Amino acid sequence: MCKAYRKSDFDHHYGILARCIPDSARILTTVGFNRMSRHHADRVQYAYLTSNIAESMNVLSVHARKLPITMLLEFFRASVQQWFWEHRNTADGLTTPVTPYAERKLGKRNRKSISWTVKPISQVKFEVLDMKKGGKVNLQDKTCTCKQWQFSGIPCGHVMAVARSTCTAHYDLSEGKQKSKCNSKTKAKPKGLVKGKGKGKREDSCSTQFGSTYNLSDD
């Protein structure tokens, strides 16, 4: 429920909670949906309450909590310093403008949306049929009706499908400007090395605005 992007999904899960545990549903209503639901968040943020960070810190400091207070504070300070140093070194070594987590998300969504159907509405608006609820993408406003792009900041599968069906001359998803991002080329096979007609291999590759190049012939 907290992670639901669509209103229909949120209402469905909240209805189940209200029927099964009405007291919890009333508490969440009092807290405010905008503080615990992605769909109801008024800005791009985590958008839901979580105790994961507290639990992680408790596990980390299970032994340090036995130390005097000054040593415990020094333990936390040194730990945070170590984390920032490690993360900074990791970021300096990246070769793409997005994190490895975002790279994995984009790759997974790209593969998942291979069979989805894209129907153009206008030059910047598209309807994507995914055999479920589908989504309507607006490249100029950088929105999708599934809400994943807006709230997570990472293009959803619907956006990936639009960027791959419109690859010969599509729009820059960061600025809404038309750009050519894809190349089609034919690799000629050297004569005398390969038997057969030697027609060569056609590769369609799309260099996206998300920092990755996907070879569409391999997906």
Protein Blocks (a to p, Z undefined) as FASTA:
>chain_A
ZZpmbfklmmmmmmmmmmmmmmlmmmmmmnopklmpfklpcbdcekpacfklmmmmmmmm
mmmmmpcfklmmmmmmmmmmmmmmmmmmmmmmpcbfbdfklmmmmmmmmmmmmmpccddf
blmbccddehinopaddfklopafklmmmmnopacfklmmmmmmmmmoccdfknopacdf
bdcddddddehkagcjhnopaddddddfkopacdfklZZ
